[in-house]
Amino acid sequence: MSKQNYRNLISKRNNAVYNSLLDRMLNIAIGSIGWENLPYEINESFIERTLINSGHAIFFQEDIIKDYICLPVVIGGELDIYGESNYLTAKGVNGATYEGLNKSNSVIIYNNYTKTSCIEPIRIFADLLYEIDRAITTNVKSQKTPYIIKSTEQQRLTMENLYNQIDDNLPVIFTDKMLDTADLNPIDIRSVYVGDNLQRLKEDIWNEFLSYIGVENSRADKNERLVADEVGANYGYIERERNTFLTSRIIAAEKINRMFGLNIEPYFKSDLPSKINMPELYTPTKEDTEGKTDEPIHNPS
């Protein structure tokens, strides 16, 4: 394989790793919030993709066929005292445009309290994970190539063929018995194996991302024992992050329901028996706590 072809292969592989990580993270984020009782003509995942990518969407009813629609929105015109616009335009991905929308006939759905998208933070997490993933791959490969070997130009092809046999994980390497190894001067470039530490760091970044979008996770080492208060502190952080997204949607849904007589209800898609989803299961009674002290427990997640 030529140098250029090899570089192209590495570039494609790097792009594939990054795109795969970003795709996985976006699927988790998009699938985290559901919309109960949506009109059948509205796609739930399209709402979430729009909110994640642009930070807001607009819900309205089409004038002629009376279908409900939720699309990306262009905000224009003068703002009121609360910074809200009364001149709104919906833009479909196929180029369809719906003008003349305002606060009396439509509702803007915001992604969070700051009315911003979260695509850039997700990309930052994906970039961090990509760098760690590639570092793990490089560190593992360096265990297979601990030396640089000096050779003449005539010997170069032979050396490359030998390396390719190593890279192909062949159990035995064969070469010409006439190969002169007297002038080969290997340079030791062995690196310390840190793949396990990098993998733990990768898991920490994954968990930080999950916390950011409000998904329960364990940020502690599985061998570490935590007291209940420490476990609860992590759940509190996750709950706050979750509510930045969920509450903004609930507020919009209440306005939509009042305006159009619907019964839409956003909810977080999680049935895990955690303190966030089922606090009643983790609320101690007086009988439970009398005469007892906190005992270390394994993180339940």
LOKOLZA-444570 format. One line per 2 residues: their letters; for each residue x, y, z of C-alpha. Coordinates in steps of 0.02 Angstrom, whole numbers. Layout:
<nodes>
A = X/Y/Z  ... .
</nodes>
This chain:
<nodes>
MS = 0/0/0  69/171/-49 .
KQ = 94/308/80  -47/411/6 .
NY = -168/265/8  -119/225/187 .
RN = -148/406/240  -317/405/153 .
LI = -363/244/244  -314/318/412 .
SK = -410/478/375  -567/380/329 .
RN = -550/275/486  -529/430/595 .
NA = -683/510/518  -781/349/540 .
VY = -737/340/725  -787/521/757 .
NS = -948/509/656  -994/347/743 .
LL = -970/425/915  -1069/581/867 .
DR = -1208/475/792  -1222/368/949 .
ML = -1229/521/1061  -1359/609/955 .
NI = -1468/452/954  -1461/447/1143 .
AI = -1501/632/1158  -1641/629/1029 .
GS = -1720/474/1105  -1714/537/1285 .
IG = -1875/640/1283  -2043/581/1221 .
WE = -2206/673/1184  -2366/592/1245 .
NL = -2527/621/1144  -2443/707/997 .
PY = -2556/730/843  -2523/584/727 .
EI = -2456/697/588  -2311/760/694 .
NE = -2149/661/706  -2083/653/884 .
SF = -1901/626/838  -1907/773/715 .
IE = -1957/888/859  -1808/830/961 .
RT = -1686/840/815  -1744/1017/781 .
LI = -1727/1071/962  -1556/993/983 .
NS = -1488/1067/821  -1566/1241/824 .
GH = -1627/1271/1001  -1809/1305/957 .
AI = -1956/1246/852  -2131/1313/818 .
FF = -2297/1224/839  -2449/1284/741 .
QE = -2601/1227/643  -2602/1238/453 .
DI = -2742/1351/388  -2811/1244/245 .
IK = -2798/1060/289  -2795/1098/476 .
DY = -2650/981/512  -2540/1021/662 .
IC = -2360/1056/615  -2197/1075/712 .
LP = -2049/1145/613  -1889/1246/631 .
VV = -1928/1430/656  -1850/1593/596 .
IG = -1874/1730/726  -1886/1909/661 .
GE = -1964/2077/693  -1964/2180/852 .
LD = -1954/2097/1022  -2070/2127/1167 .
IY = -2014/2169/1343  -1975/1985/1376 .
GE = -1870/1966/1220  -2005/1869/1125 .
SN = -2041/1903/942  -2215/1920/867 .
YL = -2157/1891/688  -2117/1708/659 .
TA = -2087/1602/503  -2086/1412/498 .
KG = -1966/1328/377  -1987/1149/318 .
VN = -1837/1045/265  -1913/1036/90 .
GA = -1916/1225/75  -2098/1249/124 .
TY = -2124/1415/213  -2264/1465/332 .
EG = -2271/1651/369  -2387/1757/473 .
LN = -2359/1659/633  -2363/1748/799 .
KS = -2401/1724/984  -2588/1714/949 .
NS = -2583/1566/829  -2422/1472/868 .
VI = -2307/1420/1011  -2118/1418/1012 .
IY = -2040/1266/1096  -1869/1301/1171 .
NN = -1734/1172/1198  -1682/1237/1369 .
YT = -1690/1388/1484  -1560/1484/1383 .
KT = -1654/1448/1220  -1499/1373/1140 .
SC = -1457/1214/1048  -1349/1079/1125 .
IE = -1266/1017/966  -1101/1105/1003 .
PI = -1083/1033/1180  -1121/860/1110 .
RI = -990/885/975  -864/935/1108 .
FA = -899/774/1203  -884/676/1040 .
DL = -717/760/1003  -649/717/1175 .
LY = -704/537/1157  -630/529/982 .
EI = -460/590/1044  -459/463/1185 .
DR = -515/322/1069  -378/361/944 .
AI = -251/374/1085  -301/201/1145 .
TT = -281/132/969  -110/215/950 .
NV = -52/152/1120  -107/-25/1080 .
KS = -22/-21/910  138/42/989 .
QK = 147/-120/1086  166/-209/918 .
TP = 298/-91/849  421/-57/991 .
YI = 569/-22/875  625/85/730 .
IK = 745/-9/616  876/76/511 .
ST = 904/0/340  965/41/167 .
EQ = 846/89/28  873/-83/-47 .
QR = 818/-164/115  669/-49/139 .
LT = 542/-155/44  597/-308/142 .
ME = 574/-216/305  401/-155/253 .
NL = 349/-332/208  410/-393/376 .
YN = 310/-259/465  154/-301/365 .
QI = 168/-479/428  174/-414/606 .
DD = 26/-299/574  -72/-448/504 .
NL = -42/-541/670  46/-687/586 .
PV = 111/-810/718  270/-845/619 .
IF = 368/-726/508  469/-796/362 .
TD = 607/-705/268  747/-739/145 .
KM = 895/-830/223  1009/-709/128 .
LD = 939/-559/227  1087/-467/303 .
TA = 1042/-410/478  1216/-355/529 .
DL = 1184/-173/484  1011/-163/559 .
NP = 1014/-47/710  848/-52/801 .
ID = 796/101/902  690/61/1054 .
IR = 530/164/1053  428/57/1169 .
SV = 291/155/1259  209/118/1424 .
YV = 39/35/1405  -93/157/1467 .
GD = -243/87/1373  -333/38/1533 .
NL = -316/213/1606  -374/292/1444 .
QR = -524/175/1440  -573/232/1615 .
LK = -555/412/1559  -665/374/1408 .
ED = -798/301/1522  -790/458/1631 .
IW = -820/569/1479  -965/458/1424 .
NE = -1042/472/1596  -1018/660/1597 .
FL = -1109/668/1430  -1250/559/1497 .
SY = -1266/671/1650  -1273/823/1536 .
IG = -1426/757/1445  -1505/692/1606 .
VE = -1475/505/1589  -1439/408/1749 .
NS = -1264/338/1760  -1130/291/1883 .
RA = -982/410/1883  -889/310/2014 .
DK = -770/166/1987  -866/5/2002 .
NE = -745/-53/2138  -772/103/2240 .
RL = -899/98/2381  -1010/250/2405 .
VA = -1120/305/2546  -1301/348/2505 .
DE = -1273/536/2515  -1135/527/2383 .
VG = -1244/426/2266  -1387/549/2292 .
AN = -1275/698/2252  -1241/630/2079 .
YG = -1427/599/2051  -1462/779/2102 .
YI = -1344/843/1968  -1422/730/1836 .
ER = -1597/787/1886  -1551/971/1868 .
ER = -1478/940/1695  -1631/839/1642 .
NT = -1749/975/1698  -1662/1109/1595 .
FL = -1725/1016/1441  -1886/938/1504 .
TS = -1959/1090/1592  -1940/1200/1437 .
RI = -2041/1072/1338  -2173/1056/1474 .
IA = -2198/1245/1476  -2221/1245/1286 .
AE = -2340/1096/1294  -2451/1186/1421 .
KI = -2464/1335/1303  -2502/1220/1155 .
NR = -2636/1129/1252  -2722/1291/1301 .
MF = -2713/1364/1126  -2769/1211/1027 .
GL = -2865/1107/1154  -2740/964/1151 .
NI = -2668/855/1289  -2483/844/1243 .
EP = -2364/795/1382  -2173/784/1365 .
YF = -2086/654/1474  -1912/584/1500 .
KS = -1894/408/1432  -1825/312/1581 .
DL = -1901/173/1684  -1748/139/1792 .
PS = -1794/120/1976  -1687/268/2030 .
KI = -1711/412/2150  -1749/524/2002 .
NM = -1884/417/1922  -1959/337/2077 .
PE = -1917/444/2228  -2056/361/2329 .
LY = -1957/198/2329  -1807/284/2407 .
TP = -1894/393/2537  -1855/319/2708 .
TK = -1993/308/2837  -1971/353/3019 .
ED = -1961/169/3061  -1823/145/2932 .
TE = -1711/281/3004  -1735/264/3191 .
GK = -1581/195/3275  -1489/169/3111 .
TD = -1333/251/3038  -1280/270/2858 .
EP = -1199/114/2791  -1089/108/2636 .
IH = -1185/40/2487  -1138/-5/2310 .
NP = -1193/125/2183  -1360/48/2125 .
S = -1336/106/1946 .
</nodes>
